[in-house]
């Protein structure tokens, strides 16, 4: 029998999210790509870190002083703040009245597949830190997403991600407030003095826009004018995942979305997602999601 800590009732301990069939797909280095939500008391960070998510922070009271790759920003309470966590960031100061913090970790690859976000995507990928309007997100909504995630029910977690997509779409239409403007230009002139993140942003953009084309490492590296080995090392250092694995992940997420839409045959889904053959598509899909494309579609219909 497992003993509970003193003075803690078992009913007050939140269940851990149940392991999913696609867990290994989302378990590559620094939790790249794994959706997560946590609620905690904020703390000053000993050093800056980065990871492969769009991160959203909600602070109940007070404020947090952040550094985003050396650029300071004050994150206030009562509004949802979003940024690309691939930019090194660090919490440096807390106001005396800083309350509870809720962090949402949205997979970067899933965010990049959200349709019609336009300038919002450019802003976050460009290192901007934004504050969403109050009518777009509330504490009640954030708390519900946290409960969905902690429930251990995969469908409730998926629903939370769908609602996050709707929230971003609404933000793209209504606008946002900038805590820090974007600073990584989408078409900056290449030179060796540029920070690695500049190159990576352009490589990611090329991959997202050309998923159905052949995307060998050499091809992606040529877009930014770098040697393939050097480009590959930069990409892995910033995104915490190799180029080719990122390409496969993006194609699989696109395939999953097309399957659930139900308008294409499973054979066409593979080709429309950029896989060179049906055998390659099925092999990667089963390894990632623990089921075949047809089984996933049939399960969603039921």
C-alpha positions as protocol buffer text, in pm:
chain_id: "A"
residue {
  index: 1
  type: UNK
  ca { x: 0 y: 0 z: 0 }
}
residue {
  index: 2
  type: UNK
  ca { x: 139 y: 340 z: -98 }
}
residue {
  index: 3
  type: UNK
  ca { x: 144 y: 587 z: 191 }
}
residue {
  index: 4
  type: UNK
  ca { x: 33 y: 944 z: 139 }
}
residue {
  index: 5
  type: UNK
  ca { x: 243 y: 1234 z: 276 }
}
residue {
  index: 6
  type: UNK
  ca { x: 133 y: 1350 z: 625 }
}
residue {
  index: 7
  type: UNK
  ca { x: -172 y: 1579 z: 640 }
}
residue {
  index: 8
  type: UNK
  ca { x: -249 y: 1534 z: 268 }
}
residue {
  index: 9
  type: UNK
  ca { x: -576 y: 1376 z: 167 }
}
residue {
  index: 10
  type: UNK
  ca { x: -565 y: 1135 z: -126 }
}
residue {
  index: 11
  type: UNK
  ca { x: -861 y: 1312 z: -287 }
}
residue {
  index: 12
  type: UNK
  ca { x: -656 y: 1633 z: -310 }
}
residue {
  index: 13
  type: UNK
  ca { x: -377 y: 1479 z: -516 }
}
residue {
  index: 14
  type: UNK
  ca { x: -429 y: 1530 z: -889 }
}
residue {
  index: 15
  type: UNK
  ca { x: -398 y: 1218 z: -1104 }
}
residue {
  index: 16
  type: UNK
  ca { x: -103 y: 1198 z: -1338 }
}
residue {
  index: 17
  type: UNK
  ca { x: -197 y: 1216 z: -1706 }
}
residue {
  index: 18
  type: UNK
  ca { x: -236 y: 862 z: -1842 }
}
residue {
  index: 19
  type: UNK
  ca { x: 39 y: 744 z: -2081 }
}
residue {
  index: 20
  type: UNK
  ca { x: -70 y: 768 z: -2444 }
}
residue {
  index: 21
  type: UNK
  ca { x: 18 y: 549 z: -2739 }
}
residue {
  index: 22
  type: UNK
  ca { x: 203 y: 843 z: -2896 }
}
residue {
  index: 23
  type: UNK
  ca { x: 409 y: 913 z: -2582 }
}
residue {
  index: 24
  type: UNK
  ca { x: 739 y: 817 z: -2745 }
}
residue {
  index: 25
  type: UNK
  ca { x: 660 y: 1053 z: -3034 }
}
residue {
  index: 26
  type: UNK
  ca { x: 643 y: 1339 z: -2786 }
}
residue {
  index: 27
  type: UNK
  ca { x: 933 y: 1237 z: -2563 }
}
residue {
  index: 28
  type: UNK
  ca { x: 1238 y: 1360 z: -2753 }
}
residue {
  index: 29
  type: UNK
  ca { x: 1483 y: 1573 z: -2557 }
}
residue {
  index: 30
  type: UNK
  ca { x: 1368 y: 1854 z: -2324 }
}
residue {
  index: 31
  type: UNK
  ca { x: 1004 y: 1752 z: -2376 }
}
residue {
  index: 32
  type: UNK
  ca { x: 1004 y: 1888 z: -2730 }
}
residue {
  index: 33
  type: UNK
  ca { x: 655 y: 1856 z: -2868 }
}
residue {
  index: 34
  type: UNK
  ca { x: 487 y: 1723 z: -2554 }
}
residue {
  index: 35
  type: UNK
  ca { x: 175 y: 1918 z: -2462 }
}
residue {
  index: 36
  type: UNK
  ca { x: 167 y: 2010 z: -2095 }
}
residue {
  index: 37
  type: UNK
  ca { x: 8 y: 2240 z: -1836 }
}
residue {
  index: 38
  type: UNK
  ca { x: 134 y: 2300 z: -1485 }
}
residue {
  index: 39
  type: UNK
  ca { x: 24 y: 2517 z: -1194 }
}
residue {
  index: 40
  type: UNK
  ca { x: 288 y: 2624 z: -941 }
}
residue {
  index: 41
  type: UNK
  ca { x: 434 y: 2897 z: -724 }
}
residue {
  index: 42
  type: UNK
  ca { x: 673 y: 3097 z: -947 }
}
residue {
  index: 43
  type: UNK
  ca { x: 1043 y: 3108 z: -865 }
}
residue {
  index: 44
  type: UNK
  ca { x: 1347 y: 3296 z: -985 }
}
residue {
  index: 45
  type: UNK
  ca { x: 1538 y: 3081 z: -1236 }
}
residue {
  index: 46
  type: UNK
  ca { x: 1908 y: 3016 z: -1179 }
}
residue {
  index: 47
  type: UNK
  ca { x: 1981 y: 3033 z: -1551 }
}
residue {
  index: 48
  type: UNK
  ca { x: 1811 y: 3083 z: -1885 }
}
residue {
  index: 49
  type: UNK
  ca { x: 1671 y: 2782 z: -2068 }
}
residue {
  index: 50
  type: UNK
  ca { x: 1492 y: 2705 z: -2393 }
}
residue {
  index: 51
  type: UNK
  ca { x: 1263 y: 2431 z: -2521 }
}
residue {
  index: 52
  type: UNK
  ca { x: 1050 y: 2350 z: -2823 }
}
residue {
  index: 53
  type: UNK
  ca { x: 714 y: 2501 z: -2734 }
}
residue {
  index: 54
  type: UNK
  ca { x: 501 y: 2806 z: -2762 }
}
residue {
  index: 55
  type: UNK
  ca { x: 478 y: 2885 z: -2392 }
}
residue {
  index: 56
  type: UNK
  ca { x: 185 y: 3066 z: -2232 }
}
residue {
  index: 57
  type: UNK
  ca { x: 200 y: 3210 z: -1880 }
}
residue {
  index: 58
  type: UNK
  ca { x: -83 y: 3321 z: -1654 }
}
residue {
  index: 59
  type: UNK
  ca { x: 5 y: 3488 z: -1323 }
}
residue {
  index: 60
  type: UNK
  ca { x: -280 y: 3529 z: -1074 }
}
residue {
  index: 61
  type: UNK
  ca { x: -133 y: 3832 z: -891 }
}
residue {
  index: 62
  type: UNK
  ca { x: 182 y: 4044 z: -897 }
}
residue {
  index: 63
  type: UNK
  ca { x: 441 y: 4036 z: -1174 }
}
residue {
  index: 64
  type: UNK
  ca { x: 752 y: 3855 z: -1297 }
}
residue {
  index: 65
  type: UNK
  ca { x: 1060 y: 4021 z: -1445 }
}
residue {
  index: 66
  type: UNK
  ca { x: 1186 y: 3811 z: -1739 }
}
residue {
  index: 67
  type: UNK
  ca { x: 1484 y: 3822 z: -1968 }
}
residue {
  index: 68
  type: UNK
  ca { x: 1429 y: 3698 z: -2323 }
}
residue {
  index: 69
  type: UNK
  ca { x: 1770 y: 3644 z: -2480 }
}
residue {
  index: 70
  type: UNK
  ca { x: 1895 y: 3945 z: -2284 }
}
residue {
  index: 71
  type: UNK
  ca { x: 1589 y: 4164 z: -2350 }
}
residue {
  index: 72
  type: UNK
  ca { x: 1396 y: 4254 z: -2030 }
}
residue {
  index: 73
  type: UNK
  ca { x: 1018 y: 4232 z: -2004 }
}
residue {
  index: 74
  type: UNK
  ca { x: 775 y: 4261 z: -1715 }
}
residue {
  index: 75
  type: UNK
  ca { x: 501 y: 3995 z: -1724 }
}
residue {
  index: 76
  type: UNK
  ca { x: 191 y: 4120 z: -1536 }
}
residue {
  index: 77
  type: UNK
  ca { x: -94 y: 3929 z: -1377 }
}
residue {
  index: 78
  type: UNK
  ca { x: -441 y: 3869 z: -1512 }
}
residue {
  index: 79
  type: UNK
  ca { x: -358 y: 3831 z: -1883 }
}
residue {
  index: 80
  type: UNK
  ca { x: -226 y: 3536 z: -2082 }
}
residue {
  index: 81
  type: UNK
  ca { x: 127 y: 3600 z: -2215 }
}
residue {
  index: 82
  type: UNK
  ca { x: 270 y: 3397 z: -2505 }
}
residue {
  index: 83
  type: UNK
  ca { x: 620 y: 3356 z: -2648 }
}
residue {
  index: 84
  type: UNK
  ca { x: 834 y: 3106 z: -2837 }
}
residue {
  index: 85
  type: UNK
  ca { x: 1028 y: 2916 z: -2571 }
}
residue {
  index: 86
  type: UNK
  ca { x: 1300 y: 2837 z: -2825 }
}
residue {
  index: 87
  type: UNK
  ca { x: 1429 y: 3185 z: -2736 }
}
residue {
  index: 88
  type: UNK
  ca { x: 1640 y: 3152 z: -2416 }
}
residue {
  index: 89
  type: UNK
  ca { x: 1435 y: 3295 z: -2131 }
}
residue {
  index: 90
  type: UNK
  ca { x: 1476 y: 3339 z: -1758 }
}
residue {
  index: 91
  type: UNK
  ca { x: 1262 y: 3462 z: -1468 }
}
residue {
  index: 92
  type: UNK
  ca { x: 1487 y: 3710 z: -1285 }
}
residue {
  index: 93
  type: UNK
  ca { x: 1261 y: 3887 z: -1034 }
}
residue {
  index: 94
  type: UNK
  ca { x: 929 y: 3835 z: -858 }
}
residue {
  index: 95
  type: UNK
  ca { x: 713 y: 4106 z: -708 }
}
residue {
  index: 96
  type: UNK
  ca { x: 635 y: 4054 z: -335 }
}
residue {
  index: 97
  type: UNK
  ca { x: 272 y: 3980 z: -419 }
}
residue {
  index: 98
  type: UNK
  ca { x: 345 y: 3733 z: -701 }
}
residue {
  index: 99
  type: UNK
  ca { x: 74 y: 3466 z: -685 }
}
residue {
  index: 100
  type: UNK
  ca { x: 26 y: 3128 z: -848 }
}
residue {
  index: 101
  type: UNK
  ca { x: 145 y: 3077 z: -1206 }
}
residue {
  index: 102
  type: UNK
  ca { x: -7 y: 2852 z: -1473 }
}
residue {
  index: 103
  type: UNK
  ca { x: 217 y: 2757 z: -1765 }
}
residue {
  index: 104
  type: UNK
  ca { x: 90 y: 2601 z: -2087 }
}
residue {
  index: 105
  type: UNK
  ca { x: 339 y: 2427 z: -2315 }
}
residue {
  index: 106
  type: UNK
  ca { x: 199 y: 2402 z: -2667 }
}
residue {
  index: 107
  type: UNK
  ca { x: 411 y: 2193 z: -2907 }
}
residue {
  index: 108
  type: UNK
  ca { x: 582 y: 2419 z: -3160 }
}
residue {
  index: 109
  type: UNK
  ca { x: 503 y: 2180 z: -3445 }
}
residue {
  index: 110
  type: UNK
  ca { x: 134 y: 2174 z: -3348 }
}
residue {
  index: 111
  type: UNK
  ca { x: 128 y: 2556 z: -3333 }
}
residue {
  index: 112
  type: UNK
  ca { x: 284 y: 2582 z: -3680 }
}
residue {
  index: 113
  type: UNK
  ca { x: 0 y: 2370 z: -3820 }
}
residue {
  index: 114
  type: UNK
  ca { x: -269 y: 2599 z: -3681 }
}
residue {
  index: 115
  type: UNK
  ca { x: -428 y: 2766 z: -3985 }
}
residue {
  index: 116
  type: UNK
  ca { x: -465 y: 3133 z: -4072 }
}
residue {
  index: 117
  type: UNK
  ca { x: -265 y: 3290 z: -3790 }
}
residue {
  index: 118
  type: UNK
  ca { x: -69 y: 3515 z: -4025 }
}
residue {
  index: 119
  type: UNK
  ca { x: 123 y: 3788 z: -3846 }
}
residue {
  index: 120
  type: UNK
  ca { x: 75 y: 3618 z: -3510 }
}
residue {
  index: 121
  type: UNK
  ca { x: 296 y: 3330 z: -3622 }
}
residue {
  index: 122
  type: UNK
  ca { x: 555 y: 3574 z: -3761 }
}
residue {
  index: 123
  type: UNK
  ca { x: 556 y: 3768 z: -3433 }
}
residue {
  index: 124
  type: UNK
  ca { x: 609 y: 3467 z: -3207 }
}
residue {
  index: 125
  type: UNK
  ca { x: 860 y: 3302 z: -3440 }
}
residue {
  index: 126
  type: UNK
  ca { x: 1038 y: 3638 z: -3455 }
}
residue {
  index: 127
  type: UNK
  ca { x: 1095 y: 3644 z: -3079 }
}
residue {
  index: 128
  type: UNK
  ca { x: 802 y: 3868 z: -2988 }
}
residue {
  index: 129
  type: UNK
  ca { x: 639 y: 3841 z: -2644 }
}
residue {
  index: 130
  type: UNK
  ca { x: 268 y: 3917 z: -2655 }
}
residue {
  index: 131
  type: UNK
  ca { x: -15 y: 3970 z: -2412 }
}
residue {
  index: 132
  type: UNK
  ca { x: -355 y: 3839 z: -2522 }
}
residue {
  index: 133
  type: UNK
  ca { x: -666 y: 4051 z: -2481 }
}
residue {
  index: 134
  type: UNK
  ca { x: -880 y: 3987 z: -2173 }
}
residue {
  index: 135
  type: UNK
  ca { x: -1183 y: 3883 z: -2379 }
}
residue {
  index: 136
  type: UNK
  ca { x: -981 y: 3610 z: -2553 }
}
residue {
  index: 137
  type: UNK
  ca { x: -870 y: 3415 z: -2244 }
}
residue {
  index: 138
  type: UNK
  ca { x: -979 y: 3411 z: -1881 }
}
residue {
  index: 139
  type: UNK
  ca { x: -849 y: 3242 z: -1566 }
}
residue {
  index: 140
  type: UNK
  ca { x: -1154 y: 3012 z: -1566 }
}
residue {
  index: 141
  type: UNK
  ca { x: -1062 y: 2896 z: -1916 }
}
residue {
  index: 142
  type: UNK
  ca { x: -698 y: 2837 z: -1822 }
}
residue {
  index: 143
  type: UNK
  ca { x: -803 y: 2643 z: -1512 }
}
residue {
  index: 144
  type: UNK
  ca { x: -1037 y: 2427 z: -1722 }
}
residue {
  index: 145
  type: UNK
  ca { x: -754 y: 2343 z: -1961 }
}
residue {
  index: 146
  type: UNK
  ca { x: -540 y: 2247 z: -1662 }
}
residue {
  index: 147
  type: UNK
  ca { x: -814 y: 2019 z: -1530 }
}
residue {
  index: 148
  type: UNK
  ca { x: -855 y: 1862 z: -1875 }
}
residue {
  index: 149
  type: UNK
  ca { x: -483 y: 1794 z: -1895 }
}
residue {
  index: 150
  type: UNK
  ca { x: -461 y: 1651 z: -1543 }
}
residue {
  index: 151
  type: UNK
  ca { x: -767 y: 1432 z: -1594 }
}
residue {
  index: 152
  type: UNK
  ca { x: -560 y: 1167 z: -1775 }
}
residue {
  index: 153
  type: UNK
  ca { x: -824 y: 1159 z: -2051 }
}
residue {
  index: 154
  type: UNK
  ca { x: -653 y: 1192 z: -2391 }
}
residue {
  index: 155
  type: UNK
  ca { x: -970 y: 1328 z: -2552 }
}
residue {
  index: 156
  type: UNK
  ca { x: -999 y: 1605 z: -2294 }
}
residue {
  index: 157
  type: UNK
  ca { x: -633 y: 1700 z: -2355 }
}
residue {
  index: 158
  type: UNK
  ca { x: -699 y: 1706 z: -2730 }
}
residue {
  index: 159
  type: UNK
  ca { x: -1002 y: 1927 z: -2669 }
}
residue {
  index: 160
  type: UNK
  ca { x: -789 y: 2171 z: -2471 }
}
residue {
  index: 161
  type: UNK
  ca { x: -545 y: 2193 z: -2762 }
}
residue {
  index: 162
  type: UNK
  ca { x: -832 y: 2254 z: -3005 }
}
residue {
  index: 163
  type: UNK
  ca { x: -960 y: 2536 z: -2784 }
}
residue {
  index: 164
  type: UNK
  ca { x: -608 y: 2682 z: -2771 }
}
residue {
  index: 165
  type: UNK
  ca { x: -610 y: 2685 z: -3151 }
}
residue {
  index: 166
  type: UNK
  ca { x: -942 y: 2871 z: -3148 }
}
residue {
  index: 167
  type: UNK
  ca { x: -800 y: 3118 z: -2896 }
}
residue {
  index: 168
  type: UNK
  ca { x: -498 y: 3187 z: -3120 }
}
residue {
  index: 169
  type: UNK
  ca { x: -725 y: 3229 z: -3422 }
}
residue {
  index: 170
  type: UNK
  ca { x: -933 y: 3485 z: -3231 }
}
residue {
  index: 171
  type: UNK
  ca { x: -614 y: 3662 z: -3125 }
}
residue {
  index: 172
  type: UNK
  ca { x: -499 y: 3674 z: -3488 }
}
residue {
  index: 173
  type: UNK
  ca { x: -827 y: 3852 z: -3574 }
}
residue {
  index: 174
  type: UNK
  ca { x: -859 y: 4086 z: -3274 }
}
residue {
  index: 175
  type: UNK
  ca { x: -493 y: 4167 z: -3219 }
}
residue {
  index: 176
  type: UNK
  ca { x: -273 y: 4164 z: -2909 }
}
residue {
  index: 177
  type: UNK
  ca { x: -49 y: 4385 z: -2696 }
}
residue {
  index: 178
  type: UNK
  ca { x: 327 y: 4356 z: -2744 }
}
residue {
  index: 179
  type: UNK
  ca { x: 543 y: 4326 z: -2433 }
}
residue {
  index: 180
  type: UNK
  ca { x: 845 y: 4283 z: -2662 }
}
residue {
  index: 181
  type: UNK
  ca { x: 838 y: 4332 z: -3040 }
}
residue {
  index: 182
  type: UNK
  ca { x: 962 y: 4067 z: -3280 }
}
residue {
  index: 183
  type: UNK
  ca { x: 1329 y: 4111 z: -3364 }
}
residue {
  index: 184
  type: UNK
  ca { x: 1410 y: 3818 z: -3594 }
}
residue {
  index: 185
  type: UNK
  ca { x: 1338 y: 3929 z: -3950 }
}
residue {
  index: 186
  type: UNK
  ca { x: 1186 y: 3658 z: -4172 }
}
residue {
  index: 187
  type: UNK
  ca { x: 1409 y: 3748 z: -4465 }
}
residue {
  index: 188
  type: UNK
  ca { x: 1722 y: 3877 z: -4299 }
}
residue {
  index: 189
  type: UNK
  ca { x: 2042 y: 3892 z: -4505 }
}
residue {
  index: 190
  type: UNK
  ca { x: 2256 y: 3592 z: -4420 }
}
residue {
  index: 191
  type: UNK
  ca { x: 2592 y: 3643 z: -4255 }
}
residue {
  index: 192
  type: UNK
  ca { x: 2798 y: 3439 z: -4016 }
}
residue {
  index: 193
  type: UNK
  ca { x: 2759 y: 3694 z: -3736 }
}
residue {
  index: 194
  type: UNK
  ca { x: 2385 y: 3630 z: -3712 }
}
residue {
  index: 195
  type: UNK
  ca { x: 2263 y: 3446 z: -3397 }
}
residue {
  index: 196
  type: UNK
  ca { x: 2180 y: 3078 z: -3457 }
}
residue {
  index: 197
  type: UNK
  ca { x: 1809 y: 3137 z: -3396 }
}
residue {
  index: 198
  type: UNK
  ca { x: 1791 y: 3354 z: -3712 }
}
residue {
  index: 199
  type: UNK
  ca { x: 1901 y: 3063 z: -3928 }
}
residue {
  index: 200
  type: UNK
  ca { x: 1673 y: 2819 z: -3750 }
}
residue {
  index: 201
  type: UNK
  ca { x: 1365 y: 3039 z: -3792 }
}
residue {
  index: 202
  type: UNK
  ca { x: 1422 y: 3046 z: -4167 }
}
residue {
  index: 203
  type: UNK
  ca { x: 1484 y: 2671 z: -4184 }
}
residue {
  index: 204
  type: UNK
  ca { x: 1165 y: 2602 z: -3988 }
}
residue {
  index: 205
  type: UNK
  ca { x: 970 y: 2836 z: -4215 }
}
residue {
  index: 206
  type: UNK
  ca { x: 1103 y: 2661 z: -4525 }
}
residue {
  index: 207
  type: UNK
  ca { x: 1008 y: 2318 z: -4387 }
}
residue {
  index: 208
  type: UNK
  ca { x: 656 y: 2427 z: -4294 }
}
residue {
  index: 209
  type: UNK
  ca { x: 594 y: 2586 z: -4634 }
}
residue {
  index: 210
  type: UNK
  ca { x: 735 y: 2293 z: -4837 }
}
residue {
  index: 211
  type: UNK
  ca { x: 623 y: 1978 z: -4655 }
}
residue {
  index: 212
  type: UNK
  ca { x: 521 y: 1801 z: -4975 }
}
residue {
  index: 213
  type: UNK
  ca { x: 860 y: 1861 z: -5136 }
}
residue {
  index: 214
  type: UNK
  ca { x: 1179 y: 1656 z: -5076 }
}
residue {
  index: 215
  type: UNK
  ca { x: 1340 y: 1800 z: -4763 }
}
residue {
  index: 216
  type: UNK
  ca { x: 1686 y: 1649 z: -4727 }
}
residue {
  index: 217
  type: UNK
  ca { x: 1913 y: 1817 z: -4474 }
}
residue {
  index: 218
  type: UNK
  ca { x: 2126 y: 1947 z: -4761 }
}
residue {
  index: 219
  type: UNK
  ca { x: 1818 y: 2112 z: -4917 }
}
residue {
  index: 220
  type: UNK
  ca { x: 1716 y: 2283 z: -4593 }
}
residue {
  index: 221
  type: UNK
  ca { x: 2074 y: 2397 z: -4524 }
}
residue {
  index: 222
  type: UNK
  ca { x: 2100 y: 2549 z: -4873 }
}
residue {
  index: 223
  type: UNK
  ca { x: 1808 y: 2780 z: -4793 }
}
residue {
  index: 224
  type: UNK
  ca { x: 2022 y: 2960 z: -4534 }
}
residue {
  index: 225
  type: UNK
  ca { x: 2352 y: 2916 z: -4718 }
}
residue {
  index: 226
  type: UNK
  ca { x: 2517 y: 2695 z: -4458 }
}
residue {
  index: 227
  type: UNK
  ca { x: 2708 y: 2367 z: -4472 }
}
residue {
  index: 228
  type: UNK
  ca { x: 2465 y: 2078 z: -4398 }
}
residue {
  index: 229
  type: UNK
  ca { x: 2654 y: 1964 z: -4089 }
}
residue {
  index: 230
  type: UNK
  ca { x: 2671 y: 2315 z: -3947 }
}
residue {
  index: 231
  type: UNK
  ca { x: 2305 y: 2385 z: -4026 }
}
residue {
  index: 232
  type: UNK
  ca { x: 2202 y: 2053 z: -3870 }
}
residue {
  index: 233
  type: UNK
  ca { x: 2393 y: 2127 z: -3549 }
}
residue {
  index: 234
  type: UNK
  ca { x: 2238 y: 2474 z: -3523 }
}
residue {
  index: 235
  type: UNK
  ca { x: 1889 y: 2340 z: -3578 }
}
residue {
  index: 236
  type: UNK
  ca { x: 1929 y: 2068 z: -3314 }
}
residue {
  index: 237
  type: UNK
  ca { x: 2079 y: 2312 z: -3062 }
}
residue {
  index: 238
  type: UNK
  ca { x: 1785 y: 2554 z: -3091 }
}
residue {
  index: 239
  type: UNK
  ca { x: 1492 y: 2317 z: -3154 }
}
residue {
  index: 240
  type: UNK
  ca { x: 1622 y: 2023 z: -2948 }
}
residue {
  index: 241
  type: UNK
  ca { x: 1539 y: 1785 z: -3231 }
}
residue {
  index: 242
  type: UNK
  ca { x: 1725 y: 1693 z: -3554 }
}
residue {
  index: 243
  type: UNK
  ca { x: 1605 y: 1842 z: -3884 }
}
residue {
  index: 244
  type: UNK
  ca { x: 1483 y: 1515 z: -4033 }
}
residue {
  index: 245
  type: UNK
  ca { x: 1293 y: 1414 z: -3720 }
}
residue {
  index: 246
  type: UNK
  ca { x: 1127 y: 1756 z: -3718 }
}
residue {
  index: 247
  type: UNK
  ca { x: 1029 y: 1712 z: -4084 }
}
residue {
  index: 248
  type: UNK
  ca { x: 869 y: 1374 z: -4009 }
}
residue {
  index: 249
  type: UNK
  ca { x: 685 y: 1515 z: -3706 }
}
residue {
  index: 250
  type: UNK
  ca { x: 541 y: 1802 z: -3910 }
}
residue {
  index: 251
  type: UNK
  ca { x: 425 y: 1562 z: -4180 }
}
residue {
  index: 252
  type: UNK
  ca { x: 267 y: 1330 z: -3925 }
}
residue {
  index: 253
  type: UNK
  ca { x: 78 y: 1610 z: -3753 }
}
residue {
  index: 254
  type: UNK
  ca { x: -50 y: 1726 z: -4092 }
}
residue {
  index: 255
  type: UNK
  ca { x: -150 y: 1368 z: -4177 }
}
residue {
  index: 256
  type: UNK
  ca { x: -335 y: 1327 z: -3848 }
}
residue {
  index: 257
  type: UNK
  ca { x: -531 y: 1646 z: -3915 }
}
residue {
  index: 258
  type: UNK
  ca { x: -621 y: 1535 z: -4268 }
}
residue {
  index: 259
  type: UNK
  ca { x: -732 y: 1195 z: -4143 }
}
residue {
  index: 260
  type: UNK
  ca { x: -964 y: 1343 z: -3884 }
}
residue {
  index: 261
  type: UNK
  ca { x: -1110 y: 1582 z: -4141 }
}
residue {
  index: 262
  type: UNK
  ca { x: -1210 y: 1272 z: -4339 }
}
residue {
  index: 263
  type: UNK
  ca { x: -1215 y: 1429 z: -4687 }
}
residue {
  index: 264
  type: UNK
  ca { x: -923 y: 1232 z: -4835 }
}
residue {
  index: 265
  type: UNK
  ca { x: -858 y: 860 z: -4861 }
}
residue {
  index: 266
  type: UNK
  ca { x: -585 y: 731 z: -4630 }
}
residue {
  index: 267
  type: UNK
  ca { x: -367 y: 672 z: -4937 }
}
residue {
  index: 268
  type: UNK
  ca { x: -397 y: 1036 z: -5044 }
}
residue {
  index: 269
  type: UNK
  ca { x: -337 y: 1159 z: -4689 }
}
residue {
  index: 270
  type: UNK
  ca { x: 14 y: 1014 z: -4694 }
}
residue {
  index: 271
  type: UNK
  ca { x: 105 y: 1182 z: -5023 }
}
residue {
  index: 272
  type: UNK
  ca { x: -58 y: 1513 z: -4927 }
}
residue {
  index: 273
  type: UNK
  ca { x: 150 y: 1512 z: -4609 }
}
residue {
  index: 274
  type: UNK
  ca { x: 477 y: 1469 z: -4796 }
}
residue {
  index: 275
  type: UNK
  ca { x: 556 y: 1100 z: -4749 }
}
residue {
  index: 276
  type: UNK
  ca { x: 731 y: 943 z: -5046 }
}
residue {
  index: 277
  type: UNK
  ca { x: 545 y: 611 z: -5023 }
}
residue {
  index: 278
  type: UNK
  ca { x: 254 y: 446 z: -4846 }
}
residue {
  index: 279
  type: UNK
  ca { x: 486 y: 203 z: -4669 }
}
residue {
  index: 280
  type: UNK
  ca { x: 691 y: 493 z: -4531 }
}
residue {
  index: 281
  type: UNK
  ca { x: 373 y: 672 z: -4423 }
}
residue {
  index: 282
  type: UNK
  ca { x: 230 y: 369 z: -4244 }
}
residue {
  index: 283
  type: UNK
  ca { x: 561 y: 286 z: -4077 }
}
residue {
  index: 284
  type: UNK
  ca { x: 609 y: 634 z: -3933 }
}
residue {
  index: 285
  type: UNK
  ca { x: 242 y: 674 z: -3841 }
}
residue {
  index: 286
  type: UNK
  ca { x: 219 y: 345 z: -3650 }
}
residue {
  index: 287
  type: UNK
  ca { x: 546 y: 415 z: -3468 }
}
residue {
  index: 288
  type: UNK
  ca { x: 430 y: 763 z: -3368 }
}
residue {
  index: 289
  type: UNK
  ca { x: 67 y: 706 z: -3276 }
}
residue {
  index: 290
  type: UNK
  ca { x: 54 y: 335 z: -3193 }
}
residue {
  index: 291
  type: UNK
  ca { x: -215 y: 267 z: -3454 }
}
residue {
  index: 292
  type: UNK
  ca { x: -265 y: 266 z: -3830 }
}
residue {
  index: 293
  type: UNK
  ca { x: -411 y: 566 z: -4017 }
}
residue {
  index: 294
  type: UNK
  ca { x: -731 y: 371 z: -4094 }
}
residue {
  index: 295
  type: UNK
  ca { x: -774 y: 265 z: -3733 }
}
residue {
  index: 296
  type: UNK
  ca { x: -731 y: 622 z: -3611 }
}
residue {
  index: 297
  type: UNK
  ca { x: -990 y: 750 z: -3859 }
}
residue {
  index: 298
  type: UNK
  ca { x: -1240 y: 474 z: -3768 }
}
residue {
  index: 299
  type: UNK
  ca { x: -1186 y: 538 z: -3397 }
}
residue {
  index: 300
  type: UNK
  ca { x: -1254 y: 909 z: -3439 }
}
residue {
  index: 301
  type: UNK
  ca { x: -1577 y: 837 z: -3627 }
}
residue {
  index: 302
  type: UNK
  ca { x: -1699 y: 609 z: -3351 }
}
